Amino acid sequence: MPDFFNPGPIAPPPDPDAHKAKHDAAARKYQKGLPGFWSQIADLLIAVAVLAVIVGLFIWIL
C-alpha cells in the first residue's frame, strides 16, 4: 500500500493527443446550427432541474 514516503509506481506520461481528441469530441457534441442549440438548451434544463431538486431538498429538510 502506498504511503507518504513511498507513493508507489510512477504514472505513465499523459497521452499528447488526448487533449485534442477531447476537444474534437466536445466540438462534435455542440455542432453549429439548430441541433447544437437544442443540445445546449437540454443541458441547461437538466442543470436547472438538478439545482431545483437540491434546493427543494434543502428547504424540505429545514
Jmol script that loads the backbone (N, CA, C; Angstrom):
load data "model"
ATOM      1  N   MET A   1       0.844  -1.175   0.000  1.00  0.00           N
ATOM      2  CA  MET A   1       0.000   0.000   0.000  1.00  0.00           C
ATOM      3  C   MET A   1       0.890   1.240   0.000  1.00  0.00           C
ATOM      4  N   PRO A   2       0.648   2.179  -0.891  1.00  0.00           N
ATOM      5  CA  PRO A   2       1.474   3.386  -0.922  1.00  0.00           C
ATOM      6  C   PRO A   2       1.275   4.230   0.336  1.00  0.00           C
ATOM      7  N   ASP A   3       2.320   4.862   0.753  1.00  0.00           N
ATOM      8  CA  ASP A   3       2.220   5.772   1.881  1.00  0.00           C
ATOM      9  C   ASP A   3       2.888   7.094   1.513  1.00  0.00           C
ATOM     10  N   PHE A   4       3.050   7.954   2.503  1.00  0.00           N
ATOM     11  CA  PHE A   4       3.584   9.287   2.235  1.00  0.00           C
ATOM     12  C   PHE A   4       4.999   9.246   1.677  1.00  0.00           C
ATOM     13  N   PHE A   5       5.842   8.377   2.211  1.00  0.00           N
ATOM     14  CA  PHE A   5       7.237   8.338   1.791  1.00  0.00           C
ATOM     15  C   PHE A   5       7.470   7.440   0.585  1.00  0.00           C
ATOM     16  N   ASN A   6       6.534   6.565   0.283  1.00  0.00           N
ATOM     17  CA  ASN A   6       6.648   5.670  -0.861  1.00  0.00           C
ATOM     18  C   ASN A   6       5.349   5.756  -1.667  1.00  0.00           C
ATOM     19  N   PRO A   7       5.260   6.703  -2.599  1.00  0.00           N
ATOM     20  CA  PRO A   7       3.987   6.943  -3.287  1.00  0.00           C
ATOM     21  C   PRO A   7       3.565   5.846  -4.252  1.00  0.00           C
ATOM     22  N   GLY A   8       4.402   4.871  -4.518  1.00  0.00           N
ATOM     23  CA  GLY A   8       4.039   3.793  -5.426  1.00  0.00           C
ATOM     24  C   GLY A   8       4.672   3.982  -6.790  1.00  0.00           C
ATOM     25  N   PRO A   9       4.216   3.228  -7.768  1.00  0.00           N
ATOM     26  CA  PRO A   9       4.831   3.326  -9.097  1.00  0.00           C
ATOM     27  C   PRO A   9       4.573   4.668  -9.752  1.00  0.00           C
ATOM     28  N   ILE A  10       5.484   5.044 -10.621  1.00  0.00           N
ATOM     29  CA  ILE A  10       5.357   6.308 -11.337  1.00  0.00           C
ATOM     30  C   ILE A  10       4.297   6.146 -12.424  1.00  0.00           C
ATOM     31  N   ALA A  11       3.420   7.118 -12.536  1.00  0.00           N
ATOM     32  CA  ALA A  11       2.358   7.075 -13.547  1.00  0.00           C
ATOM     33  C   ALA A  11       2.963   7.288 -14.935  1.00  0.00           C
ATOM     34  N   PRO A  12       2.395   6.643 -15.946  1.00  0.00           N
ATOM     35  CA  PRO A  12       2.909   6.857 -17.300  1.00  0.00           C
ATOM     36  C   PRO A  12       2.637   8.293 -17.752  1.00  0.00           C
ATOM     37  N   PRO A  13       3.435   8.817 -18.660  1.00  0.00           N
ATOM     38  CA  PRO A  13       3.213  10.193 -19.120  1.00  0.00           C
ATOM     39  C   PRO A  13       1.860  10.291 -19.836  1.00  0.00           C
ATOM     40  N   PRO A  14       1.232  11.461 -19.787  1.00  0.00           N
ATOM     41  CA  PRO A  14      -0.075  11.615 -20.426  1.00  0.00           C
ATOM     42  C   PRO A  14       0.028  11.514 -21.947  1.00  0.00           C
ATOM     43  N   ASP A  15      -1.044  11.070 -22.546  1.00  0.00           N
ATOM     44  CA  ASP A  15      -1.111  10.948 -23.999  1.00  0.00           C
ATOM     45  C   ASP A  15      -1.133  12.351 -24.604  1.00  0.00           C
ATOM     46  N   PRO A  16      -0.204  12.699 -25.486  1.00  0.00           N
ATOM     47  CA  PRO A  16      -0.172  14.059 -26.032  1.00  0.00           C
ATOM     48  C   PRO A  16      -1.378  14.371 -26.925  1.00  0.00           C
ATOM     49  N   ASP A  17      -2.040  13.353 -27.465  1.00  0.00           N
ATOM     50  CA  ASP A  17      -3.180  13.600 -28.348  1.00  0.00           C
ATOM     51  C   ASP A  17      -4.509  13.551 -27.607  1.00  0.00           C
ATOM     52  N   ALA A  18      -4.493  13.279 -26.317  1.00  0.00           N
ATOM     53  CA  ALA A  18      -5.739  13.142 -25.566  1.00  0.00           C
ATOM     54  C   ALA A  18      -6.506  14.460 -25.497  1.00  0.00           C
ATOM     55  N   HIS A  19      -5.816  15.565 -25.284  1.00  0.00           N
ATOM     56  CA  HIS A  19      -6.489  16.864 -25.178  1.00  0.00           C
ATOM     57  C   HIS A  19      -7.179  17.221 -26.491  1.00  0.00           C
ATOM     58  N   LYS A  20      -6.496  17.000 -27.613  1.00  0.00           N
ATOM     59  CA  LYS A  20      -7.089  17.308 -28.911  1.00  0.00           C
ATOM     60  C   LYS A  20      -8.299  16.412 -29.179  1.00  0.00           C
ATOM     61  N   ALA A  21      -8.216  15.143 -28.816  1.00  0.00           N
ATOM     62  CA  ALA A  21      -9.336  14.228 -29.032  1.00  0.00           C
ATOM     63  C   ALA A  21     -10.542  14.641 -28.192  1.00  0.00           C
ATOM     64  N   LYS A  22     -10.284  15.059 -26.957  1.00  0.00           N
ATOM     65  CA  LYS A  22     -11.385  15.506 -26.097  1.00  0.00           C
ATOM     66  C   LYS A  22     -12.015  16.773 -26.662  1.00  0.00           C
ATOM     67  N   HIS A  23     -11.194  17.688 -27.129  1.00  0.00           N
ATOM     68  CA  HIS A  23     -11.708  18.921 -27.713  1.00  0.00           C
ATOM     69  C   HIS A  23     -12.530  18.628 -28.968  1.00  0.00           C
ATOM     70  N   ASP A  24     -12.061  17.726 -29.806  1.00  0.00           N
ATOM     71  CA  ASP A  24     -12.787  17.378 -31.026  1.00  0.00           C
ATOM     72  C   ASP A  24     -14.135  16.731 -30.695  1.00  0.00           C
ATOM     73  N   ALA A  25     -14.173  15.891 -29.677  1.00  0.00           N
ATOM     74  CA  ALA A  25     -15.424  15.252 -29.285  1.00  0.00           C
ATOM     75  C   ALA A  25     -16.415  16.286 -28.766  1.00  0.00           C
ATOM     76  N   ALA A  26     -15.941  17.252 -27.985  1.00  0.00           N
ATOM     77  CA  ALA A  26     -16.817  18.304 -27.479  1.00  0.00           C
ATOM     78  C   ALA A  26     -17.310  19.182 -28.622  1.00  0.00           C
ATOM     79  N   ALA A  27     -16.467  19.441 -29.594  1.00  0.00           N
ATOM     80  CA  ALA A  27     -16.868  20.258 -30.736  1.00  0.00           C
ATOM     81  C   ALA A  27     -17.949  19.555 -31.557  1.00  0.00           C
ATOM     82  N   ARG A  28     -17.851  18.227 -31.670  1.00  0.00           N
ATOM     83  CA  ARG A  28     -18.887  17.492 -32.403  1.00  0.00           C
ATOM     84  C   ARG A  28     -20.201  17.480 -31.630  1.00  0.00           C
ATOM     85  N   LYS A  29     -20.118  17.454 -30.295  1.00  0.00           N
ATOM     86  CA  LYS A  29     -21.340  17.422 -29.484  1.00  0.00           C
ATOM     87  C   LYS A  29     -22.128  18.709 -29.670  1.00  0.00           C
ATOM     88  N   TYR A  30     -21.451  19.837 -29.646  1.00  0.00           N
ATOM     89  CA  TYR A  30     -22.117  21.126 -29.803  1.00  0.00           C
ATOM     90  C   TYR A  30     -21.870  21.648 -31.208  1.00  0.00           C
ATOM     91  N   GLN A  31     -22.465  20.965 -32.150  1.00  0.00           N
ATOM     92  CA  GLN A  31     -22.293  21.383 -33.532  1.00  0.00           C
ATOM     93  C   GLN A  31     -23.035  22.693 -33.774  1.00  0.00           C
ATOM     94  N   LYS A  32     -22.712  23.330 -34.859  1.00  0.00           N
ATOM     95  CA  LYS A  32     -23.345  24.604 -35.186  1.00  0.00           C
ATOM     96  C   LYS A  32     -24.768  24.372 -35.651  1.00  0.00           C
ATOM     97  N   GLY A  33     -25.559  25.405 -35.528  1.00  0.00           N
ATOM     98  CA  GLY A  33     -26.917  25.342 -36.037  1.00  0.00           C
ATOM     99  C   GLY A  33     -27.926  24.913 -34.990  1.00  0.00           C
ATOM    100  N   LEU A  34     -29.091  24.540 -35.470  1.00  0.00           N
ATOM    101  CA  LEU A  34     -30.219  24.219 -34.602  1.00  0.00           C
ATOM    102  C   LEU A  34     -29.979  22.990 -33.717  1.00  0.00           C
ATOM    103  N   PRO A  35     -29.414  21.880 -34.204  1.00  0.00           N
ATOM    104  CA  PRO A  35     -29.193  20.738 -33.307  1.00  0.00           C
ATOM    105  C   PRO A  35     -28.272  21.079 -32.126  1.00  0.00           C
ATOM    106  N   GLY A  36     -27.239  21.868 -32.377  1.00  0.00           N
ATOM    107  CA  GLY A  36     -26.348  22.273 -31.295  1.00  0.00           C
ATOM    108  C   GLY A  36     -27.047  23.166 -30.293  1.00  0.00           C
ATOM    109  N   PHE A  37     -27.918  24.033 -30.787  1.00  0.00           N
ATOM    110  CA  PHE A  37     -28.690  24.926 -29.917  1.00  0.00           C
ATOM    111  C   PHE A  37     -29.589  24.113 -28.994  1.00  0.00           C
ATOM    112  N   TRP A  38     -30.319  23.142 -29.543  1.00  0.00           N
ATOM    113  CA  TRP A  38     -31.222  22.330 -28.731  1.00  0.00           C
ATOM    114  C   TRP A  38     -30.448  21.451 -27.757  1.00  0.00           C
ATOM    115  N   SER A  39     -29.265  21.021 -28.132  1.00  0.00           N
ATOM    116  CA  SER A  39     -28.432  20.236 -27.219  1.00  0.00           C
ATOM    117  C   SER A  39     -28.020  21.084 -26.018  1.00  0.00           C
ATOM    118  N   GLN A  40     -27.649  22.328 -26.269  1.00  0.00           N
ATOM    119  CA  GLN A  40     -27.266  23.213 -25.169  1.00  0.00           C
ATOM    120  C   GLN A  40     -28.469  23.564 -24.300  1.00  0.00           C
ATOM    121  N   ILE A  41     -29.649  23.748 -24.902  1.00  0.00           N
ATOM    122  CA  ILE A  41     -30.861  24.032 -24.132  1.00  0.00           C
ATOM    123  C   ILE A  41     -31.195  22.837 -23.229  1.00  0.00           C
ATOM    124  N   ALA A  42     -31.083  21.631 -23.765  1.00  0.00           N
ATOM    125  CA  ALA A  42     -31.364  20.429 -22.967  1.00  0.00           C
ATOM    126  C   ALA A  42     -30.391  20.325 -21.802  1.00  0.00           C
ATOM    127  N   ASP A  43     -29.107  20.598 -22.029  1.00  0.00           N
ATOM    128  CA  ASP A  43     -28.120  20.564 -20.948  1.00  0.00           C
ATOM    129  C   ASP A  43     -28.448  21.606 -19.878  1.00  0.00           C
ATOM    130  N   LEU A  44     -28.879  22.786 -20.305  1.00  0.00           N
ATOM    131  CA  LEU A  44     -29.237  23.846 -19.366  1.00  0.00           C
ATOM    132  C   LEU A  44     -30.448  23.436 -18.530  1.00  0.00           C
ATOM    133  N   LEU A  45     -31.462  22.849 -19.163  1.00  0.00           N
ATOM    134  CA  LEU A  45     -32.649  22.412 -18.431  1.00  0.00           C
ATOM    135  C   LEU A  45     -32.313  21.314 -17.419  1.00  0.00           C
ATOM    136  N   ILE A  46     -31.430  20.415 -17.784  1.00  0.00           N
ATOM    137  CA  ILE A  46     -31.006  19.366 -16.847  1.00  0.00           C
ATOM    138  C   ILE A  46     -30.300  19.987 -15.648  1.00  0.00           C
ATOM    139  N   ALA A  47     -29.420  20.942 -15.897  1.00  0.00           N
ATOM    140  CA  ALA A  47     -28.695  21.595 -14.797  1.00  0.00           C
ATOM    141  C   ALA A  47     -29.662  22.348 -13.881  1.00  0.00           C
ATOM    142  N   VAL A  48     -30.639  23.040 -14.455  1.00  0.00           N
ATOM    143  CA  VAL A  48     -31.624  23.777 -13.654  1.00  0.00           C
ATOM    144  C   VAL A  48     -32.471  22.801 -12.834  1.00  0.00           C
ATOM    145  N   ALA A  49     -32.844  21.670 -13.423  1.00  0.00           N
ATOM    146  CA  ALA A  49     -33.642  20.676 -12.703  1.00  0.00           C
ATOM    147  C   ALA A  49     -32.863  20.095 -11.528  1.00  0.00           C
ATOM    148  N   VAL A  50     -31.586  19.814 -11.727  1.00  0.00           N
ATOM    149  CA  VAL A  50     -30.760  19.281 -10.633  1.00  0.00           C
ATOM    150  C   VAL A  50     -30.660  20.302  -9.508  1.00  0.00           C
ATOM    151  N   LEU A  51     -30.430  21.560  -9.858  1.00  0.00           N
ATOM    152  CA  LEU A  51     -30.350  22.607  -8.832  1.00  0.00           C
ATOM    153  C   LEU A  51     -31.684  22.766  -8.107  1.00  0.00           C
ATOM    154  N   ALA A  52     -32.798  22.666  -8.830  1.00  0.00           N
ATOM    155  CA  ALA A  52     -34.113  22.784  -8.205  1.00  0.00           C
ATOM    156  C   ALA A  52     -34.357  21.641  -7.221  1.00  0.00           C
ATOM    157  N   VAL A  53     -33.925  20.443  -7.566  1.00  0.00           N
ATOM    158  CA  VAL A  53     -34.077  19.306  -6.656  1.00  0.00           C
ATOM    159  C   VAL A  53     -33.235  19.519  -5.408  1.00  0.00           C
ATOM    160  N   ILE A  54     -32.016  19.998  -5.570  1.00  0.00           N
ATOM    161  CA  ILE A  54     -31.147  20.239  -4.413  1.00  0.00           C
ATOM    162  C   ILE A  54     -31.749  21.300  -3.503  1.00  0.00           C
ATOM    163  N   VAL A  55     -32.230  22.405  -4.081  1.00  0.00           N
ATOM    164  CA  VAL A  55     -32.839  23.468  -3.276  1.00  0.00           C
ATOM    165  C   VAL A  55     -34.121  22.957  -2.619  1.00  0.00           C
ATOM    166  N   GLY A  56     -34.924  22.191  -3.352  1.00  0.00           N
ATOM    167  CA  GLY A  56     -36.150  21.637  -2.779  1.00  0.00           C
ATOM    168  C   GLY A  56     -35.866  20.716  -1.600  1.00  0.00           C
ATOM    169  N   LEU A  57     -34.870  19.870  -1.714  1.00  0.00           N
ATOM    170  CA  LEU A  57     -34.498  19.006  -0.599  1.00  0.00           C
ATOM    171  C   LEU A  57     -34.001  19.810   0.587  1.00  0.00           C
ATOM    172  N   PHE A  58     -33.237  20.853   0.296  1.00  0.00           N
ATOM    173  CA  PHE A  58     -32.705  21.691   1.368  1.00  0.00           C
ATOM    174  C   PHE A  58     -33.847  22.377   2.105  1.00  0.00           C
ATOM    175  N   ILE A  59     -34.823  22.905   1.387  1.00  0.00           N
ATOM    176  CA  ILE A  59     -35.959  23.578   2.011  1.00  0.00           C
ATOM    177  C   ILE A  59     -36.804  22.566   2.783  1.00  0.00           C
ATOM    178  N   TRP A  60     -36.977  21.372   2.226  1.00  0.00           N
ATOM    179  CA  TRP A  60     -37.797  20.347   2.869  1.00  0.00           C
ATOM    180  C   TRP A  60     -37.172  19.881   4.184  1.00  0.00           C
ATOM    181  N   ILE A  61     -35.836  19.784   4.209  1.00  0.00           N
ATOM    182  CA  ILE A  61     -35.146  19.339   5.415  1.00  0.00           C
ATOM    183  C   ILE A  61     -35.241  20.400   6.505  1.00  0.00           C
ATOM    184  N   LEU A  62     -35.135  21.661   6.145  1.00  0.00           N
ATOM    185  CA  LEU A  62     -35.203  22.739   7.145  1.00  0.00           C
ATOM    186  C   LEU A  62     -36.626  22.999   7.435  1.00  0.00           C
TER     187      LEU A  62
END
end "model"
wireframe off; spacefill off
backbone 0.3
color backbone group
